[in-house]
């Protein structure tokens, strides 16, 4: 039956809700009820239009909305099919305690531990890398980027021998400023400074707002690259408990900021936090801006994975709530566009001029060629099509990896499947050391990231970060099976 103009849940008119949203909600409930089972084929676009008496645009928006949310799978030249629901057979990762006062800030001292893990990983170059945070090269638009590069060089043969523009190429800055508008971030091209990836932007932001010895609040666990930066800058880390589902605890942060009055800034990853995979709800992002403004601390928003969140409308940056320049926004294209190009940008708010001078002092000008390639690719609309395919491929791999971990790891393993991306934060059974598992796995040709490198306080040695960087094949399945056996042995 076609869906009426009334909300099927309440039988009341819903004039303000787009029709494609109501249609998508209708099919979500149908799939949840089991009326449409995994593997069932959806009506063709033409049949969908006829059945619901809607336009081609509405039909496509509905089907793509369901696909982005993980309910449907698009198969080339075959149509849309109902996906099997991903229901982890393992208990979720435990939520952190948020009422207790976090331990005081400490100088970061993980350089030796992180360096040892990295060096050990590099000593096994042929190991299956399940410890990184970058997808295989085949997932990126290689041939198109090559063609764009050659065309640009033919059109501007002196491009590689010209000095770049201060702040970055205007074409790239205009493209990124325009794209930022689509997720409610208003920034002019002149307020945007090009960086060598996201970690360069975060480094600049920290140097702009803090001095050696200052305290920086961070999520716990946190990306080990951030811990390395803090250590290199002589900064103290104040670890704030972070949820595997909703991100940093505002309650714990409020308690900490009330108790410690020396905190200069907060570094936060709101979308698919590394390593947890959590996504902050929009209402908590708005509350975070208010909380930090009340305590007078800067927010440094590190946002490398926003484009991989499912559904995409959940990924509104914290920066979009900023009205006084108190949020320094640090996105990057490296994870979603081309890992071989270290390309990001920073919108530094009140610290724009300070960051601009620091960027010039630290690394002078950014390479122009990759900026122009990225600008053309993004302006053409190809970037959004690439992201759509990328999210779909990652979703399938993530589902398969979650199923394999549930099948081969001990039953008391914990896992909270994330809403996008390629990283899984796996809680090991009690008594299993991630560092011991890391070493044992290397000898079996498998590389994982031990949880001990994601905290300065040794809180997460019972976790590992596992990535889903490539199609799930027989080799991947056997690797997860071996990992599960090693966990049993270590336990």
N, C-alpha and C positions, 0 to 999 in steps of 0.2 A: 504494500500500500504506500502511496506517496505520503510524505510527511506534511501535515497541515501547517497553517500559519500560527497555530497555537503551540506553546511549549508542551511536548508530550509528557513531561513530568508533572505539570501542574494544570494543564489544559487552559492556561491563561495566555493572552497575547504577549509576545516578546518582541516588540517593535524595535528595541535598541540593540538586540543581539543579531549579528550578521547571520544570514540564512545558512551559509556554509558551516558556521560554528554549531548551529542547531542540528544540522544534518550529521555533522561529525559526532556530536554528543549522542544522537540517536543510534548511530552504528556502534559507538563505543559500548552502549548499554546492551545492544543486540549481541555483540561479541562476548561481553562479560557474562551474559545470560546463557551462552552456549548455543544460541539459535544459529549463529554462524560459527563453525568450528575451525580450528587451525587447519590450513590447507585449502579451505573452501575458496572458490573464486568469486570475487566481487562482480557485480554487473559491469559490462563494458561502459565506457564513457557515454556512448550513444544511448545505451539502455538506461543508464543512470539518469541522463537528461530527460528521457521520455517518462520514466517511472515517477520521478519527482517533479516533473514539469519545471525544470530549471535550465539556466543557460550553460553553455560550455564552460565559461569562466567559473561559475559556482560549482559545477560538477568537479572540475579539476582542483579547485581550492579545497573542496571537501576531502577528496581522495588524498591529496598531498598532505593535508592537515593530519589525517589518520596515519599516513605513512611516517611523517615527522615524529608523531607521538608514539610510534612503535607498534601500532595495531595492524598495519598492512605492510606487505612486501610487494614492491613493483618488480616484475620480471619482464625484461625486454621482449617486445613483440608478443607477449602473452597476457598482459594486463595486471591487475592487482589481486593479491591473495591475502587471506587472513593469516597473520603470523601466529605462531604458537606463543602463548604468554610465558614470559620469563619469570618463573617463580623459584627463587633460590631454595634449595632443599636444606640449606645451612642456616643456622641462627645468624641474625644480623650482628654487625660489630657493635659492641656495647657503647652506649652513650656516656660521655664523660661526666664526672661530678662537677657541678658548676657553683655550688654554694660556698665551698671552702676558698679561702684566700690563696691564690697561686703563690708558689715560692718566689722569693725575691729575684731580681734580675741578676744575671751572671754574665761575665765575659765569655764569649763563645770559645770553646777549646776543642773543636772537632776536626781541625785540619789534619791531624795525623790519622784519625780513624777514617775520614772520608777519602783521603789520599790513598790509604792502604787498600780500601775497597775498590777504588777506581783502578789502581795499578794491578791488583789481582785480576780484575775483570779483563784488562787489556792483555794480560799474560795468557788468556785463553781466547784468541781472536776468532776461532772457529766455533765457539760455543753458541748455542741458540740464545739470542739475546731477548730475554723476557724481562729485563731490568731497565730498559730505556723508556723514553717518553716520546718517541718519534716513530711514525709509521714507515713501512717500507717505501722505497722510492717509486714503486709501481703505482702507488695511490695518488701521486701528484701529477699535474698536467705537463709532463716532461716535454713532449713533442711540441705542444703549443707554446710553451715558454721558449724553446729553442727557436721556433719560427719568429716569435715576437722580437727576440734578441737580435737575430740576423737582420730583420727588417729595420729595426732601430739603428743598427750600425751602418746599414747601407744608406739610410736617410741622413744620418749624422756621423760621418766617418771619423770625425775627430772627438767623438764622445769620450773615448777612453783617455784621451790626452788633454781634455779640458778640465780645469779646476771646477769643482762642484760649487753649488750655491750655499751660503751660510744658512743653517737651519734645515737644509734639504731641498730637493727639487720641488719647485712650485707645483708641477703637475701632480706629483705624488701627494703633496700636502693637501691640494684641492680635492683629490680623489678620496682621501681618508676623511677629510672634514665633511664631505658630502655623505660618505657612507656612515659616519658617526651619527648624522641626523636621523638615520633609519632606526637607531636604537636610543633616541632621545638624549644624545650628548651633543650639546651645541658648542662648537669650537671653531674659530676662524682659522684659515690656513696659516695666518701669521702667528697664531698662538700654538702652533704645532711644530715640534722639533723632532727631526728624524734621528733614530738611534740604531745601534747595531744589535737589534733584537730587544726582547723584553728585559733581560737581566741587566743590560747596559742602562736601560731607562730606570730601573729600580736603583741601581748603583748611583746614578746621577741624582735621583730624588733624595736618597739617604745622605749623600754628601752635601746637598743643598740645605737640608733642615737640621742636621745633627753634627756634633763634634765628637772626637774620640772621648770615650768615657760616658757618653749619653746612653740613655735607656730607650730601646725600641720594643714595643709590644708586637708579638708575632703569634701566628696560629701554632697550635701544638697538636699533632705533628706539623712540620713545615718542610718545604722543599729544601734539600740540603745545599743547593746553590745559594739560597738566601743566607743560610748559616755561614757559608764561606765568605760572603760579602761582609756580613756583620763582623766576622773575626778579622778580616783584612782591614776594616775601617776602625777597629778598636772599640766597637760598640757593645753594649750589654743587651742581652736578649731576655725579655720578660715573656714567658710562654703562657698563652691563654688557652684553656681547654676548648677543643673544637669538635663539633658533632660531625659524624660521617654522613649525615643527611642534610642538615640545615646550616652548616658552617660554624664560624666562630661564635662562641657563647657570649651574647651581649650581657647576660647576667654576671658571668665571671669577669668580663672586661670591666664592667661598671664597678664591681667590688675592687678589682686590682687598681683601677685608676683613682678610686677614692682613697686607697691605702698608700699608694706610691705616687708622689707628686712630681717625680722627676722624668716621667715618660714624655718623650718628644714627638713620637709618631707611632702609628700602627701600620704594619704591612699586612695586607689581606688579599686573598685570592678568592673572590666570591663565586666563580664559576668553575666547576669541576676541579676543586682544590687539589693540589698535588701535595701529598699522595692520596688523600681520602676520597676524592671524587665527589665531594659534597657540592650542592648548589644552594646558595642563600636565597630564601624566599624574598620577594620584592619588598614586602612590608618590613622585614628585618634590615634590609639595606637602608631603607629610609630612616629607621630607628637608629641605625649605626651612625649615620651622618649627624643626627641630633645629639646622640650621646657623646661623640668625639668633639663636637662644637661646644658642648656644655663643659667638657673637661679641658678644652683648649689644646687638643692635640691634632696633628696632621694625619690624614688618611692617605697612604700610598697604595693605590689599587693596582695590583699586578693582575693582568687579564689576558693570559695567553690562550685560553681554551674557550672563550665565549662562543665562538662560532660552531662549537661542537656540542653545545647543550641541546637537549631534546625535551620539550619543544623549544624552538628558538625564542619565542616570546617571553620565556622565563628568564632570559639572559639580559636584563636591563642593567647596565653598569651602575655602580654606586655613584659614579661621577654625574649621572643624570639628575641626582637630587641635590647636587652641589650648587649653592647660590652665592657663596662668598669666596670661592677659590681655595677652599680648604682641602679639596681632594686632588691629589696628583695622580693622573690617569696614565697607566703604562701598558698599552696593548702591544701585540706583536703579530706578525704574519708567519713567523718561522715554523710554527707547529702545524698550520693549516694550509699553507700556500706552497712554500718551498724551503725545506730545512737547510738546503745548501746556501740560502741567502739569509744572512743575519739582518733582518729588516723589521724595525718596530718604530714606535713614535711615543712622544710624551706630551701631555698637556699639563703643564705645571702650575696653573692657576697663579697664585700670588708669588710664586717662586720662579716665574717664567724667565726673567732676566738673569737670575742667579744660575739657573740650569743651563741657559744658553751659553753663558760664559764658561761654566764648568765643562760642557760638551766640547767647546772649542779648545779649552786648555788640555782636555784629556785625550781627545782623538781627532781634533780638527773637523774635517768635512767627511760626510758619509758618501759612499760610492753612488754615483748618479745612475749608472746603467740599470742596476736592479730596481731602483725606484721607478724609473720610467717604464720598465717591463711590467712591474706590478700595477702601475697606474693604468696602463692600457688594458691589461687583463681585467681589472676591476671595473673600469668604466664600460667595457664591452658587454657586461652582464655574464661573462663566462665564469666569473668567480663564484656567483651564487649557484650556478649549475654544478660546478665542481664541488662546492660544499655539500650540496644535496646528495651527490653520489658518495662523497667521502663519509658523511654521517651514516648513510645506509650500509656501507661496507663495514664500518667500525661496529655498527650495531650487531650485525650478524656474527662477527668475530667475538664480540663481547659476550653475546648470548652463549655461543659455543664454549667459550672459556669458562664462564660461570658454571655451565652444566658439567664440564669436565672436572673442575675443582670439586664440585659437590659429589661427583661420582668416585673420584680417586683419593681424595684427602680424608683424613679421619673425621668422624661424625661431629666431633666437638670443635671443628674448624669454624671460623666465623667470617661472614662475607656479606656486605651490603652492596648489591649491584648499583652502579651509578647511573645517572640519567644522561649518558653521553660519554664521549671520549674513549680512551683506550687503556686507562689505568684502573687496576683493582687493588684494594687494600685488604689483605687477607690476614685475619687473626689466627695464629697457630694455637694448637692445644697447649694447655698449661705445662710449663717446664721445657718447651722447645725453644731453643735460641735461634734467632734469625741469622746470627753470624755463623753459627755452626752449620746451619742449613745452607747458607751461601757458599761456604767452603766445600761442603760435601757435593752440592749441585755442580760446582765448577768441574769437579773431577768426573762428573757424568755428562759434561758437555752442555750444561744449562746455566744461564746467568739470570739471577734475580737480584732485586735490591733489598738488602737487609734493613729492617725497621730502625736499627740502632743509629743510622746516619740521618734520620729525620727529626732528631731532637737533641738539644744540648744537655738534657737532663736524664738521659738513659731510660726513657719511659716506654720505649716501643721495641725492645729487643724481641718481643713475642709476636711481631708482625713482619710481613714481607710485602713489598710492592711488586705486583706482576702486571706486565703490559700485554696488550693484544695487538701487536704491530703488523701481523700478516694473516692471510687467510688460514683458517683453522683446518689443518690437514693431518695426515697420519703422524707425521713427525711431531707436530704440536701435541697431539693427543698422547703420544708415547712419552713426551717430555713431562707433561702434567702427571701422567701415571707414575713416572720415576720419581718426580718430586713428592708425590703422595707417599710413596714407599719410603723415601728418605725421612719424611716427617715421622712416620711410624718407627723407623729405626732410631732416630734421635730421641724420640719420646721414651 
